[in-house]
């Protein structure tokens, strides 16, 4: 499976939802966003029940309780899993959500004073990531995933520094949003590809850990965005995001040898 397509779908869905919610809120008010979201969730439940095919059982665990419990034991079996989750959590969870949550505050204030519809249009810049997402997985196939992962983290850092320097230019903000989205997409694809290479028979459980980890970090990132904005506005937001990028780069420096050893073990 091309995990670039999967990751692109997730990122594209998140960014397009920001665009769509801006339009909906501008037309019918913010409450209508939740009504439409509830209807879409109901539709998804019906699709899951009546359309999705049944997947044959591939594990030997006797109960669903044991299956859920086995999710927590994956950390013991896979030594590189914490590093994978930390990379994804810091970049996709924290930086991505800190930036996009705070961007709404920035664009709705001086000197922009954008309404929800205009803010939603700016979110389209992030869809640039979808164009590159499918091709990013090829770095793993060519044995370049480790340096590529580091490069995407550096791009995240550079884009946050540019966001700090050019916050009064909407053109610069749109470019920063597009570049950041591509970098975040790169980290997401490469970490997810590495994650699913850990074990063919545990992919569902590994994916559970991966998604829960991202949403926990994402919730923290959104909360931090509000706090940082209230303390010092856009400058504090960009400084904090830059610090997180540096932390992610340090994690990458210390995880390179473990990832390389895991790749060599997989090849053998």
C-alpha positions in Angstrom: 0.0 0.0 0.0 1.2 3.6 -0.8 1.1 5.2 2.7 1.6 8.6 1.0 -1.9 8.3 -0.4 -3.3 7.5 3.0 -1.4 10.3 4.8 -2.3 12.7 2.0 -6.0 11.9 2.5 -5.8 12.6 6.2 -3.9 15.9 5.8 -6.1 17.0 2.9 -9.2 16.2 4.8 -8.1 18.3 7.8 -7.2 21.3 5.7 -10.2 21.1 3.4 -12.4 20.9 6.5 -11.0 24.3 7.6 -11.8 25.7 4.2 -15.3 24.2 4.2 -16.1 25.3 7.8 -15.1 28.8 6.9 -17.5 28.9 4.0 -20.3 27.3 6.0 -19.8 29.6 9.0 -19.8 32.6 6.7 -23.1 31.6 5.1 -25.1 30.2 7.9 -23.2 30.9 11.2 -20.8 28.8 13.2 -23.5 26.5 14.7 -24.4 25.2 11.2 -20.9 23.7 11.1 -21.7 21.3 13.9 -25.1 20.4 12.5 -23.5 19.5 9.1 -20.7 17.6 10.9 -23.2 15.6 12.8 -25.1 14.7 9.6 -21.8 13.6 7.9 -20.9 11.5 11.0 -24.3 9.7 10.7 -23.7 9.1 7.0 -20.3 7.6 7.8 -21.8 5.3 10.4 -24.3 4.0 7.7 -21.5 3.5 5.2 -19.4 1.6 7.8 -22.3 -0.7 8.6 -23.6 -1.4 5.1 -20.8 -0.7 2.6 -17.4 -1.7 4.2 -16.5 -5.4 3.7 -15.8 -7.6 6.6 -12.1 -8.1 7.3 -11.1 -11.7 8.2 -9.5 -12.1 11.6 -5.7 -12.2 11.6 -4.8 -12.3 15.2 -4.9 -15.2 17.7 -6.2 -13.3 20.7 -9.3 -14.7 22.2 -11.1 -11.5 23.2 -11.5 -7.9 22.2 -10.3 -6.9 25.6 -7.0 -8.7 25.1 -6.7 -7.2 21.7 -7.0 -3.7 23.1 -4.6 -4.6 25.9 -2.0 -5.8 23.4 -1.8 -2.2 22.0 0.1 -1.1 25.1 2.6 -4.0 24.9 3.8 -2.9 21.4 6.2 -0.5 23.1 8.1 -3.4 24.6 8.3 -5.3 21.3 9.3 -2.4 19.1 12.2 -0.3 20.4 11.9 2.4 17.7 8.2 2.9 18.2 8.5 5.7 20.8 10.8 7.6 18.5 8.4 7.3 15.6 5.5 8.5 17.7 7.6 11.4 19.1 8.5 12.6 15.6 4.9 12.5 14.4 3.5 14.0 17.7 5.9 17.0 17.7 5.6 17.8 14.0 2.0 16.8 13.0 0.5 17.0 16.5 2.1 20.2 17.9 3.5 22.4 15.2 0.7 21.7 12.6 -2.0 22.5 15.1 -0.2 25.4 16.8 0.2 27.0 13.4 -3.2 26.5 11.9 -5.1 27.3 15.1 -3.2 30.5 15.6 -3.5 31.5 12.0 -7.2 32.0 12.5 -6.4 34.5 15.3 -3.9 36.3 13.2 -6.1 36.7 10.1 -9.1 37.8 12.1 -7.1 40.6 13.8 -5.3 43.7 12.5 -4.1 44.3 9.8 -6.1 41.6 8.0 -9.5 41.6 9.7 -10.6 38.6 7.5 -14.0 37.0 8.0 -14.5 33.2 8.3 -14.9 32.8 4.6 -11.6 34.6 3.8 -9.8 32.6 6.5 -11.1 29.4 5.0 -9.7 30.4 1.6 -6.3 30.8 3.1 -6.5 27.2 4.3 -6.4 26.1 0.7 -2.7 26.9 0.7 -2.1 23.8 2.8 -3.5 21.6 0.1 -0.1 21.9 -1.6 0.9 18.9 0.6 -1.5 16.6 -1.2 0.3 17.2 -4.5 3.6 15.9 -3.0 2.3 13.4 -0.5 2.1 10.4 -2.9 5.7 10.8 -4.0 7.2 11.2 -0.5 7.0 7.5 0.2 9.6 6.9 -2.5 12.3 8.2 -0.1 11.7 5.1 2.0 11.9 2.8 -1.1 15.3 4.4 -2.0 16.7 4.1 1.5 16.7 7.9 2.0 14.0 8.0 4.7 16.3 9.0 7.5 18.0 12.0 5.9 14.6 13.0 4.3 13.0 13.0 7.7 15.6 15.3 9.1 15.3 17.6 6.0 11.5 17.9 6.5 12.0 18.8 10.1 14.5 21.5 9.2 12.0 22.9 6.6 9.4 23.1 9.4 11.9 25.2 11.5 12.7 27.5 8.6 9.0 28.0 7.7 8.2 29.0 11.4 11.1 31.4 11.4 9.8 32.9 8.1 6.3 33.1 9.7 7.8 35.1 12.5 9.6 37.5 10.2 6.9 38.1 7.6 3.7 38.1 9.7 2.3 41.3 8.1 2.3 39.9 4.5 -0.5 37.7 3.5 1.5 36.5 0.5 4.3 35.4 2.8 1.8 33.7 5.2 0.3 31.7 2.4 3.7 30.5 1.2 4.7 29.6 4.7 1.4 27.7 5.1 2.0 25.7 1.9 5.7 24.9 2.7 4.9 23.9 6.3 2.1 21.6 5.0 4.5 19.9 2.6 7.0 19.4 5.4 4.5 18.1 7.9 3.2 15.8 5.2 6.7 14.5 4.6 7.2 13.7 8.3 3.8 12.0 8.5 4.3 9.8 5.4 7.8 8.7 6.5 6.9 8.0 10.1 3.8 6.1 9.1 5.7 4.1 6.5 8.3 3.2 9.1 5.6 2.4 11.6 3.9 -0.2 9.4 7.2 -1.8 8.5 7.6 -2.8 12.2 5.2 -5.7 12.0 2.9 -7.0 9.2 0.6 -8.7 11.7 0.1 -5.8 14.0 -0.6 -3.0 11.7 -4.1 -2.3 13.1 -2.8 -2.0 16.6 0.2 0.1 15.5 -2.1 2.4 13.7 -4.3 2.7 16.8 -1.2 3.8 18.8 -0.2 6.2 16.0 -3.6 7.9 15.6 -4.2 8.2 19.4 -0.7 9.7 19.8 -1.3 12.3 17.0 -4.6 13.4 18.4 -3.3 13.7 22.0 -0.4 15.9 20.7 -2.9 17.7 18.4 -5.2 18.6 21.3 -2.2 19.9 23.3 -1.1 21.9 20.3 -4.5 23.5 19.9 -4.6 24.4 23.6 -1.1 25.8 23.5 -2.0 28.0 20.5 -4.7 29.7 22.5 -2.5 30.1 25.5 0.5 31.4 23.5 -1.7 33.9 21.6 -3.1 35.3 24.8 0.4 35.7 26.2 2.2 37.3 23.3 0.3 36.9 20.1 1.8 35.6 16.8 5.4 36.2 17.9 5.0 33.8 20.9 3.3 31.2 18.7 6.1 31.2 16.1 8.8 31.1 18.7 7.2 28.2 20.5 6.7 26.4 17.1 10.4 27.0 16.3 11.4 25.6 19.7 9.3 22.5 19.1 11.0 22.1 15.6 14.4 22.2 17.3 13.3 19.6 19.8 12.1 17.4 16.9 15.5 17.8 15.2 17.3 16.8 18.4 15.0 13.7 18.6 15.9 12.9 15.0 19.7 13.2 15.7 19.4 10.7 18.5 17.1 8.3 16.6 19.1 8.0 13.4 21.2 5.1 14.6 18.2 3.1 15.9 16.3 3.7 12.6 19.3 2.6 10.6 19.8 -0.5 12.7 16.1 -1.3 12.2 16.3 -0.9 8.5 19.3 -3.2 8.3 17.5 -5.8 10.4 14.5 -5.6 8.1 16.6 -6.0 5.0 18.2 -9.1 6.4 
